[in-house]
């Protein structure tokens, strides 16, 4: 898949571009495989749980992290930490991003 903003190649399952952060528009495929929730390998601060939830819900990971922190704080910290650790163990890791090779600019030979 090609990013609509920076024109670099990114993985087909990406919601955001790895390079410029632009949200990607995907066509709704009714024949595609069901979506799976997984830990994010691209957008992870600790274990990638909040980043994976954000990718699954197609939202900004910062919002998911903020909501998780607020809920954890107001429920007595320990339940939120236990839930995060359980999610970290239960959720499978997501696929690794595809490295993109830079394209060398074409040089023209000098004319005689």
C-alpha positions, 0 to 999 in steps of 0.5 A, a space after each residue: 500500500 502506498 501512503 496518500 501523503 508521503 507516497 512511501 510504501 507501507 504495510 497493507 494493514 496499516 491505519 497510519 503511515 509509519 513515516 509521516 503519521 497520516 491516516 490511511 483510507 482503506 476500502 471496505 473488503 467484505 471478502 477479507 479475513 476478519 480483523 484480529 486484535 494484536 499488540 502493535 509493533 509500530 506504535 508501542 510504548 511498553 507492550 503495544 497493548 494500547 497501540 494494538 487496541 487503537 489500531 483495532 478500533 481505528 482511532 488515535 493511540 494517544 486517546 486509548 492511552 489517556 483513557 486507560 490511564 484515567 480508568 486505571 487511576 480511578 479504579 485503584 491502579 492495581 486492577 488497571 495494571 493487572 488488566 494491562 499485564 494480562 492483555 500483554 500476555 494474551 494478545 499476540 504480537 502484530 506483524 512487523 512492518 515492512 522495511 522500505 528501500 529508498 529509491 535512488 534519484 535518476 541521474 541523466 547523463 550529460 549531453 555532448 
